[in-house]
Amino acid sequence: MENKTYNGWSNYATWRINLEHFSDRSLEDLKENYEMCEDIYDIAQSIQAETEDYIYTLSENDMVVGYALAFVEDVNWYEIAKWIYEDIN
């Protein structure tokens, strides 16, 4: 079976979204945005919605948005949320 992990993350999409959208945020920013979430699942839902909203604001081109949304379909949101949860708690 082929190993598809990437830099310690479950796949390339998860690593890339975390790297570009979440890893540079300060602990204070993470707490401010996600401390009120009830659990890891709630954080995962929040970060997925936030990322998808960001994609829509960046482009008015439906094809570009479609490609970006197809890319983020592969993201393991729970994995990123767990990393955020562990940082803020």
Biopython code that builds the backbone (N, CA, C, O; Angstrom):
import numpy as np
from Bio.PDB.StructureBuilder import StructureBuilder

atoms = [
    (1, "MET", "N", (0.842, -1.179, 0.000)),
    (1, "MET", "CA", (0.000, 0.000, 0.000)),
    (1, "MET", "C", (0.892, 1.248, 0.000)),
    (1, "MET", "O", (1.891, 1.303, 0.716)),
    (2, "GLU", "N", (0.532, 2.219, -0.785)),
    (2, "GLU", "CA", (1.320, 3.436, -0.930)),
    (2, "GLU", "C", (1.052, 4.403, 0.224)),
    (2, "GLU", "O", (-0.097, 4.634, 0.600)),
    (3, "ASN", "N", (2.130, 4.964, 0.782)),
    (3, "ASN", "CA", (2.017, 5.946, 1.856)),
    (3, "ASN", "C", (1.792, 7.319, 1.233)),
    (3, "ASN", "O", (2.623, 7.786, 0.454)),
    (4, "LYS", "N", (0.680, 7.971, 1.567)),
    (4, "LYS", "CA", (0.364, 9.271, 0.969)),
    (4, "LYS", "C", (0.498, 10.414, 1.959)),
    (4, "LYS", "O", (-0.041, 11.493, 1.715)),
    (5, "THR", "N", (1.192, 10.214, 3.059)),
    (5, "THR", "CA", (1.371, 11.300, 4.017)),
    (5, "THR", "C", (2.322, 12.340, 3.429)),
    (5, "THR", "O", (3.078, 12.062, 2.498)),
    (6, "TYR", "N", (2.264, 13.539, 3.995)),
    (6, "TYR", "CA", (3.100, 14.618, 3.481)),
    (6, "TYR", "C", (3.574, 15.485, 4.646)),
    (6, "TYR", "O", (2.765, 16.111, 5.331)),
    (7, "ASN", "N", (4.879, 15.517, 4.865)),
    (7, "ASN", "CA", (5.487, 16.324, 5.930)),
    (7, "ASN", "C", (4.807, 16.147, 7.284)),
    (7, "ASN", "O", (4.627, 17.115, 8.023)),
    (8, "GLY", "N", (4.435, 14.931, 7.605)),
    (8, "GLY", "CA", (3.822, 14.641, 8.893)),
    (8, "GLY", "C", (2.313, 14.799, 8.928)),
    (8, "GLY", "O", (1.691, 14.507, 9.949)),
    (9, "TRP", "N", (1.717, 15.248, 7.854)),
    (9, "TRP", "CA", (0.268, 15.421, 7.763)),
    (9, "TRP", "C", (-0.314, 14.290, 6.920)),
    (9, "TRP", "O", (0.420, 13.608, 6.205)),
    (10, "SER", "N", (-1.614, 14.091, 7.000)),
    (10, "SER", "CA", (-2.233, 12.952, 6.329)),
    (10, "SER", "C", (-2.153, 13.010, 4.804)),
    (10, "SER", "O", (-2.203, 11.969, 4.150)),
    (11, "ASN", "N", (-2.028, 14.210, 4.225)),
    (11, "ASN", "CA", (-1.876, 14.332, 2.773)),
    (11, "ASN", "C", (-1.387, 15.744, 2.436)),
    (11, "ASN", "O", (-1.276, 16.611, 3.303)),
    (12, "TYR", "N", (-1.103, 15.939, 1.157)),
    (12, "TYR", "CA", (-0.575, 17.222, 0.696)),
    (12, "TYR", "C", (-1.558, 18.362, 0.932)),
    (12, "TYR", "O", (-1.156, 19.430, 1.393)),
    (13, "ALA", "N", (-2.829, 18.159, 0.628)),
    (13, "ALA", "CA", (-3.827, 19.228, 0.774)),
    (13, "ALA", "C", (-3.925, 19.695, 2.223)),
    (13, "ALA", "O", (-4.010, 20.895, 2.485)),
    (14, "THR", "N", (-3.915, 18.765, 3.149)),
    (14, "THR", "CA", (-3.991, 19.121, 4.575)),
    (14, "THR", "C", (-2.762, 19.915, 4.986)),
    (14, "THR", "O", (-2.877, 20.945, 5.650)),
    (15, "TRP", "N", (-1.588, 19.440, 4.593)),
    (15, "TRP", "CA", (-0.349, 20.149, 4.916)),
    (15, "TRP", "C", (-0.361, 21.554, 4.329)),
    (15, "TRP", "O", (-0.014, 22.516, 5.014)),
    (16, "ARG", "N", (-0.758, 21.678, 3.065)),
    (16, "ARG", "CA", (-0.697, 22.965, 2.370)),
    (16, "ARG", "C", (-1.672, 23.976, 2.952)),
    (16, "ARG", "O", (-1.307, 25.134, 3.160)),
    (17, "ILE", "N", (-2.911, 23.559, 3.221)),
    (17, "ILE", "CA", (-3.888, 24.480, 3.810)),
    (17, "ILE", "C", (-3.442, 24.890, 5.210)),
    (17, "ILE", "O", (-3.546, 26.064, 5.567)),
    (18, "ASN", "N", (-2.953, 23.954, 6.001)),
    (18, "ASN", "CA", (-2.467, 24.308, 7.332)),
    (18, "ASN", "C", (-1.300, 25.282, 7.236)),
    (18, "ASN", "O", (-1.251, 26.279, 7.956)),
    (19, "LEU", "N", (-0.367, 24.989, 6.347)),
    (19, "LEU", "CA", (0.816, 25.838, 6.194)),
    (19, "LEU", "C", (0.437, 27.257, 5.799)),
    (19, "LEU", "O", (0.927, 28.219, 6.390)),
    (20, "GLU", "N", (-0.427, 27.392, 4.812)),
    (20, "GLU", "CA", (-0.712, 28.709, 4.261)),
    (20, "GLU", "C", (-1.836, 29.463, 4.962)),
    (20, "GLU", "O", (-1.943, 30.682, 4.828)),
    (21, "HIS", "N", (-2.661, 28.757, 5.699)),
    (21, "HIS", "CA", (-3.823, 29.441, 6.273)),
    (21, "HIS", "C", (-3.846, 29.446, 7.807)),
    (21, "HIS", "O", (-4.507, 30.293, 8.408)),
    (22, "PHE", "N", (-3.144, 28.526, 8.435)),
    (22, "PHE", "CA", (-3.251, 28.440, 9.892)),
    (22, "PHE", "C", (-1.925, 28.476, 10.646)),
    (22, "PHE", "O", (-1.891, 28.968, 11.774)),
    (23, "SER", "N", (-0.839, 27.980, 10.075)),
    (23, "SER", "CA", (0.390, 27.818, 10.854)),
    (23, "SER", "C", (1.050, 29.129, 11.265)),
    (23, "SER", "O", (1.790, 29.152, 12.249)),
    (24, "ASP", "N", (0.806, 30.218, 10.544)),
    (24, "ASP", "CA", (1.424, 31.498, 10.889)),
    (24, "ASP", "C", (0.604, 32.304, 11.899)),
    (24, "ASP", "O", (1.032, 33.375, 12.327)),
    (25, "ARG", "N", (-0.532, 31.813, 12.269)),
    (25, "ARG", "CA", (-1.367, 32.556, 13.215)),
    (25, "ARG", "C", (-0.806, 32.447, 14.624)),
    (25, "ARG", "O", (-0.283, 31.407, 15.024)),
    (26, "SER", "N", (-0.925, 33.514, 15.347)),
    (26, "SER", "CA", (-0.437, 33.518, 16.723)),
    (26, "SER", "C", (-1.385, 32.696, 17.609)),
    (26, "SER", "O", (-2.541, 32.458, 17.258)),
    (27, "LEU", "N", (-0.872, 32.279, 18.743)),
    (27, "LEU", "CA", (-1.690, 31.542, 19.698)),
    (27, "LEU", "C", (-2.887, 32.376, 20.137)),
    (27, "LEU", "O", (-3.984, 31.846, 20.312)),
    (28, "GLU", "N", (-2.680, 33.680, 20.316)),
    (28, "GLU", "CA", (-3.772, 34.573, 20.715)),
    (28, "GLU", "C", (-4.866, 34.613, 19.647)),
    (28, "GLU", "O", (-6.054, 34.603, 19.967)),
    (29, "ASP", "N", (-4.460, 34.660, 18.390)),
    (29, "ASP", "CA", (-5.426, 34.678, 17.297)),
    (29, "ASP", "C", (-6.209, 33.364, 17.241)),
    (29, "ASP", "O", (-7.427, 33.367, 17.067)),
    (30, "LEU", "N", (-5.508, 32.254, 17.390)),
    (30, "LEU", "CA", (-6.186, 30.959, 17.392)),
    (30, "LEU", "C", (-7.185, 30.864, 18.539)),
    (30, "LEU", "O", (-8.306, 30.386, 18.362)),
    (31, "LYS", "N", (-6.768, 31.321, 19.714)),
    (31, "LYS", "CA", (-7.678, 31.295, 20.863)),
    (31, "LYS", "C", (-8.896, 32.169, 20.608)),
    (31, "LYS", "O", (-10.027, 31.766, 20.878)),
    (32, "GLU", "N", (-8.661, 33.355, 20.094)),
    (32, "GLU", "CA", (-9.753, 34.295, 19.848)),
    (32, "GLU", "C", (-10.783, 33.710, 18.872)),
    (32, "GLU", "O", (-11.988, 33.893, 19.042)),
    (33, "ASN", "N", (-10.291, 33.011, 17.855)),
    (33, "ASN", "CA", (-11.181, 32.496, 16.825)),
    (33, "ASN", "C", (-11.837, 31.161, 17.162)),
    (33, "ASN", "O", (-12.943, 30.887, 16.697)),
    (34, "TYR", "N", (-11.174, 30.324, 17.964)),
    (34, "TYR", "CA", (-11.668, 28.955, 18.131)),
    (34, "TYR", "C", (-11.881, 28.504, 19.573)),
    (34, "TYR", "O", (-12.345, 27.387, 19.801)),
    (35, "GLU", "N", (-11.556, 29.337, 20.535)),
    (35, "GLU", "CA", (-11.709, 28.952, 21.932)),
    (35, "GLU", "C", (-13.173, 28.688, 22.303)),
    (35, "GLU", "O", (-13.453, 27.874, 23.184)),
    (36, "MET", "N", (-14.096, 29.368, 21.638)),
    (36, "MET", "CA", (-15.513, 29.195, 21.958)),
    (36, "MET", "C", (-16.104, 27.931, 21.325)),
    (36, "MET", "O", (-17.233, 27.553, 21.639)),
    (37, "CYS", "N", (-15.362, 27.289, 20.451)),
    (37, "CYS", "CA", (-15.839, 26.045, 19.852)),
    (37, "CYS", "C", (-15.937, 24.969, 20.934)),
    (37, "CYS", "O", (-15.104, 24.911, 21.839)),
    (38, "GLU", "N", (-16.940, 24.137, 20.835)),
    (38, "GLU", "CA", (-17.197, 23.132, 21.868)),
    (38, "GLU", "C", (-16.188, 21.987, 21.856)),
    (38, "GLU", "O", (-15.829, 21.466, 22.912)),
    (39, "ASP", "N", (-15.729, 21.595, 20.669)),
    (39, "ASP", "CA", (-14.827, 20.447, 20.573)),
    (39, "ASP", "C", (-14.057, 20.495, 19.259)),
    (39, "ASP", "O", (-14.186, 21.448, 18.491)),
    (40, "ILE", "N", (-13.263, 19.473, 19.007)),
    (40, "ILE", "CA", (-12.444, 19.431, 17.797)),
    (40, "ILE", "C", (-13.322, 19.429, 16.551)),
    (40, "ILE", "O", (-12.999, 20.096, 15.568)),
    (41, "TYR", "N", (-14.413, 18.697, 16.578)),
    (41, "TYR", "CA", (-15.325, 18.661, 15.429)),
    (41, "TYR", "C", (-15.857, 20.062, 15.113)),
    (41, "TYR", "O", (-15.947, 20.443, 13.946)),
    (42, "ASP", "N", (-16.200, 20.809, 16.126)),
    (42, "ASP", "CA", (-16.708, 22.175, 15.958)),
    (42, "ASP", "C", (-15.635, 23.082, 15.340)),
    (42, "ASP", "O", (-15.934, 23.909, 14.479)),
    (43, "ILE", "N", (-14.395, 22.917, 15.784)),
    (43, "ILE", "CA", (-13.283, 23.674, 15.197)),
    (43, "ILE", "C", (-13.117, 23.281, 13.734)),
    (43, "ILE", "O", (-12.926, 24.146, 12.879)),
    (44, "ALA", "N", (-13.189, 21.995, 13.439)),
    (44, "ALA", "CA", (-13.044, 21.515, 12.059)),
    (44, "ALA", "C", (-14.103, 22.138, 11.152)),
    (44, "ALA", "O", (-13.795, 22.558, 10.036)),
    (45, "GLN", "N", (-15.336, 22.200, 11.621)),
    (45, "GLN", "CA", (-16.404, 22.806, 10.837)),
    (45, "GLN", "C", (-16.127, 24.298, 10.609)),
    (45, "GLN", "O", (-16.367, 24.821, 9.521)),
    (46, "SER", "N", (-15.629, 24.963, 11.631)),
    (46, "SER", "CA", (-15.331, 26.393, 11.531)),
    (46, "SER", "C", (-14.207, 26.678, 10.544)),
    (46, "SER", "O", (-14.317, 27.587, 9.722)),
    (47, "ILE", "N", (-13.130, 25.908, 10.620)),
    (47, "ILE", "CA", (-12.001, 26.186, 9.738)),
    (47, "ILE", "C", (-12.317, 25.824, 8.290)),
    (47, "ILE", "O", (-11.814, 26.461, 7.364)),
    (48, "GLN", "N", (-13.147, 24.806, 8.095)),
    (48, "GLN", "CA", (-13.544, 24.465, 6.729)),
    (48, "GLN", "C", (-14.391, 25.590, 6.133)),
    (48, "GLN", "O", (-14.154, 26.015, 5.002)),
    (49, "ALA", "N", (-15.357, 26.061, 6.879)),
    (49, "ALA", "CA", (-16.216, 27.152, 6.399)),
    (49, "ALA", "C", (-15.400, 28.417, 6.160)),
    (49, "ALA", "O", (-15.606, 29.112, 5.165)),
    (50, "GLU", "N", (-14.484, 28.715, 7.062)),
    (50, "GLU", "CA", (-13.629, 29.897, 6.925)),
    (50, "GLU", "C", (-12.776, 29.809, 5.661)),
    (50, "GLU", "O", (-12.640, 30.789, 4.929)),
    (51, "THR", "N", (-12.211, 28.654, 5.412)),
    (51, "THR", "CA", (-11.371, 28.472, 4.235)),
    (51, "THR", "C", (-12.192, 28.579, 2.949)),
    (51, "THR", "O", (-11.762, 29.220, 1.991)),
    (52, "GLU", "N", (-13.359, 27.960, 2.924)),
    (52, "GLU", "CA", (-14.207, 28.029, 1.735)),
    (52, "GLU", "C", (-14.693, 29.455, 1.482)),
    (52, "GLU", "O", (-14.749, 29.897, 0.334)),
    (53, "ASP", "N", (-15.041, 30.170, 2.544)),
    (53, "ASP", "CA", (-15.431, 31.577, 2.392)),
    (53, "ASP", "C", (-14.285, 32.400, 1.816)),
    (53, "ASP", "O", (-14.498, 33.266, 0.968)),
    (54, "TYR", "N", (-13.081, 32.129, 2.278)),
    (54, "TYR", "CA", (-11.888, 32.822, 1.794)),
    (54, "TYR", "C", (-11.692, 32.574, 0.298)),
    (54, "TYR", "O", (-11.344, 33.494, -0.443)),
    (55, "ILE", "N", (-11.911, 31.353, -0.142)),
    (55, "ILE", "CA", (-11.787, 31.020, -1.568)),
    (55, "ILE", "C", (-12.769, 31.843, -2.388)),
    (55, "ILE", "O", (-12.413, 32.388, -3.432)),
    (56, "TYR", "N", (-14.001, 31.930, -1.913)),
    (56, "TYR", "CA", (-15.012, 32.697, -2.646)),
    (56, "TYR", "C", (-14.665, 34.190, -2.712)),
    (56, "TYR", "O", (-14.977, 34.849, -3.704)),
    (57, "THR", "N", (-14.028, 34.725, -1.675)),
    (57, "THR", "CA", (-13.684, 36.150, -1.689)),
    (57, "THR", "C", (-12.481, 36.450, -2.581)),
    (57, "THR", "O", (-12.315, 37.583, -3.034)),
    (58, "LEU", "N", (-11.650, 35.458, -2.835)),
    (58, "LEU", "CA", (-10.448, 35.678, -3.643)),
    (58, "LEU", "C", (-10.704, 35.699, -5.139)),
    (58, "LEU", "O", (-9.937, 36.303, -5.888)),
    (59, "SER", "N", (-11.752, 35.060, -5.577)),
    (59, "SER", "CA", (-11.947, 34.952, -7.022)),
    (59, "SER", "C", (-13.413, 35.067, -7.402)),
    (59, "SER", "O", (-14.301, 34.551, -6.723)),
    (60, "GLU", "N", (-13.633, 35.756, -8.500)),
    (60, "GLU", "CA", (-14.974, 35.848, -9.069)),
    (60, "GLU", "C", (-15.136, 34.856, -10.212)),
    (60, "GLU", "O", (-16.221, 34.718, -10.775)),
    (61, "ASN", "N", (-14.062, 34.174, -10.547)),
    (61, "ASN", "CA", (-14.067, 33.218, -11.645)),
    (61, "ASN", "C", (-14.564, 31.869, -11.127)),
    (61, "ASN", "O", (-13.912, 31.244, -10.291)),
    (62, "ASP", "N", (-15.712, 31.424, -11.620)),
    (62, "ASP", "CA", (-16.309, 30.172, -11.142)),
    (62, "ASP", "C", (-15.407, 28.965, -11.351)),
    (62, "ASP", "O", (-15.398, 28.050, -10.526)),
    (63, "MET", "N", (-14.652, 28.951, -12.441)),
    (63, "MET", "CA", (-13.772, 27.822, -12.706)),
    (63, "MET", "C", (-12.646, 27.759, -11.669)),
    (63, "MET", "O", (-12.314, 26.681, -11.176)),
    (64, "VAL", "N", (-12.067, 28.901, -11.346)),
    (64, "VAL", "CA", (-10.996, 28.952, -10.345)),
    (64, "VAL", "C", (-11.535, 28.522, -8.977)),
    (64, "VAL", "O", (-10.897, 27.742, -8.270)),
    (65, "VAL", "N", (-12.696, 29.030, -8.617)),
    (65, "VAL", "CA", (-13.322, 28.642, -7.353)),
    (65, "VAL", "C", (-13.568, 27.141, -7.344)),
    (65, "VAL", "O", (-13.318, 26.477, -6.338)),
    (66, "GLY", "N", (-14.051, 26.608, -8.442)),
    (66, "GLY", "CA", (-14.304, 25.164, -8.529)),
    (66, "GLY", "C", (-13.052, 24.341, -8.321)),
    (66, "GLY", "O", (-13.076, 23.341, -7.604)),
    (67, "TYR", "N", (-11.948, 24.754, -8.946)),
    (67, "TYR", "CA", (-10.684, 24.039, -8.761)),
    (67, "TYR", "C", (-10.209, 24.124, -7.311)),
    (67, "TYR", "O", (-9.754, 23.131, -6.743)),
    (68, "ALA", "N", (-10.315, 25.296, -6.726)),
    (68, "ALA", "CA", (-9.876, 25.470, -5.334)),
    (68, "ALA", "C", (-10.730, 24.633, -4.395)),
    (68, "ALA", "O", (-10.204, 23.990, -3.487)),
    (69, "LEU", "N", (-12.028, 24.633, -4.602)),
    (69, "LEU", "CA", (-12.910, 23.832, -3.748)),
    (69, "LEU", "C", (-12.654, 22.347, -3.927)),
    (69, "LEU", "O", (-12.749, 21.586, -2.964)),
    (70, "ALA", "N", (-12.329, 21.918, -5.141)),
    (70, "ALA", "CA", (-11.982, 20.517, -5.378)),
    (70, "ALA", "C", (-10.710, 20.152, -4.615)),
    (70, "ALA", "O", (-10.603, 19.050, -4.075)),
    (71, "PHE", "N", (-9.748, 21.073, -4.570)),
    (71, "PHE", "CA", (-8.507, 20.830, -3.832)),
    (71, "PHE", "C", (-8.789, 20.662, -2.341)),
    (71, "PHE", "O", (-8.271, 19.738, -1.713)),
    (72, "VAL", "N", (-9.606, 21.549, -1.771)),
    (72, "VAL", "CA", (-9.836, 21.490, -0.327)),
    (72, "VAL", "C", (-10.736, 20.325, 0.077)),
    (72, "VAL", "O", (-10.870, 20.037, 1.266)),
    (73, "GLU", "N", (-11.351, 19.654, -0.891)),
    (73, "GLU", "CA", (-12.121, 18.444, -0.581)),
    (73, "GLU", "C", (-11.228, 17.369, 0.038)),
    (73, "GLU", "O", (-11.702, 16.528, 0.802)),
    (74, "ASP", "N", (-9.937, 17.398, -0.293)),
    (74, "ASP", "CA", (-9.002, 16.401, 0.219)),
    (74, "ASP", "C", (-8.434, 16.748, 1.594)),
    (74, "ASP", "O", (-7.716, 15.942, 2.186)),
    (75, "VAL", "N", (-8.745, 17.923, 2.101)),
    (75, "VAL", "CA", (-8.192, 18.358, 3.384)),
    (75, "VAL", "C", (-8.811, 17.553, 4.526)),
    (75, "VAL", "O", (-10.022, 17.337, 4.573)),
    (76, "ASN", "N", (-7.961, 17.121, 5.432)),
    (76, "ASN", "CA", (-8.408, 16.456, 6.651)),
    (76, "ASN", "C", (-8.611, 17.557, 7.702)),
    (76, "ASN", "O", (-7.707, 17.870, 8.477)),
    (77, "TRP", "N", (-9.807, 18.129, 7.709)),
    (77, "TRP", "CA", (-10.115, 19.258, 8.591)),
    (77, "TRP", "C", (-9.982, 18.871, 10.053)),
    (77, "TRP", "O", (-9.559, 19.683, 10.877)),
    (78, "TYR", "N", (-10.338, 17.645, 10.378)),
    (78, "TYR", "CA", (-10.247, 17.183, 11.766)),
    (78, "TYR", "C", (-8.788, 17.201, 12.243)),
    (78, "TYR", "O", (-8.506, 17.562, 13.386)),
    (79, "GLU", "N", (-7.876, 16.813, 11.365)),
    (79, "GLU", "CA", (-6.456, 16.791, 11.727)),
    (79, "GLU", "C", (-5.946, 18.202, 12.049)),
    (79, "GLU", "O", (-5.240, 18.392, 13.039)),
    (80, "ILE", "N", (-6.295, 19.174, 11.230)),
    (80, "ILE", "CA", (-5.887, 20.560, 11.499)),
    (80, "ILE", "C", (-6.567, 21.060, 12.769)),
    (80, "ILE", "O", (-5.938, 21.725, 13.592)),
    (81, "ALA", "N", (-7.847, 20.744, 12.928)),
    (81, "ALA", "CA", (-8.584, 21.180, 14.119)),
    (81, "ALA", "C", (-7.977, 20.594, 15.391)),
    (81, "ALA", "O", (-7.914, 21.270, 16.417)),
    (82, "LYS", "N", (-7.537, 19.356, 15.327)),
    (82, "LYS", "CA", (-6.898, 18.729, 16.493)),
    (82, "LYS", "C", (-5.612, 19.465, 16.853)),
    (82, "LYS", "O", (-5.323, 19.681, 18.030)),
    (83, "TRP", "N", (-4.844, 19.848, 15.842)),
    (83, "TRP", "CA", (-3.616, 20.603, 16.067)),
    (83, "TRP", "C", (-3.940, 21.948, 16.724)),
    (83, "TRP", "O", (-3.256, 22.361, 17.661)),
    (84, "ILE", "N", (-4.976, 22.629, 16.239)),
    (84, "ILE", "CA", (-5.398, 23.915, 16.816)),
    (84, "ILE", "C", (-5.886, 23.712, 18.247)),
    (84, "ILE", "O", (-5.510, 24.463, 19.147)),
    (85, "TYR", "N", (-6.713, 22.708, 18.455)),
    (85, "TYR", "CA", (-7.268, 22.420, 19.788)),
    (85, "TYR", "C", (-6.156, 22.185, 20.792)),
    (85, "TYR", "O", (-6.191, 22.717, 21.902)),
    (86, "GLU", "N", (-5.171, 21.389, 20.406)),
    (86, "GLU", "CA", (-4.045, 21.099, 21.317)),
    (86, "GLU", "C", (-3.234, 22.363, 21.607)),
    (86, "GLU", "O", (-2.705, 22.514, 22.708)),
    (87, "ASP", "N", (-3.133, 23.252, 20.653)),
    (87, "ASP", "CA", (-2.396, 24.504, 20.878)),
    (87, "ASP", "C", (-3.122, 25.445, 21.823)),
    (87, "ASP", "O", (-2.481, 26.111, 22.636)),
    (88, "ILE", "N", (-4.439, 25.515, 21.736)),
    (88, "ILE", "CA", (-5.174, 26.505, 22.521)),
    (88, "ILE", "C", (-5.587, 25.983, 23.895)),
    (88, "ILE", "O", (-6.065, 26.748, 24.733)),
    (89, "ASN", "N", (-5.406, 24.707, 24.123)),
    (89, "ASN", "CA", (-5.782, 24.146, 25.442)),
    (89, "ASN", "C", (-4.587, 23.709, 26.242)),
    (89, "ASN", "O", (-4.739, 23.221, 27.362)),
]
sb = StructureBuilder()
sb.init_structure("model")
sb.init_model(0)
sb.init_chain("A")
sb.init_seg("    ")
for serial, (resi, resn, name, xyz) in enumerate(atoms, 1):
    if name == "N":
        sb.init_residue(resn, " ", resi, " ")
    sb.init_atom(name, np.array(xyz, "f"), 0.0, 1.0, " ", f" {name:<3s}", serial, name[0])
structure = sb.get_structure()
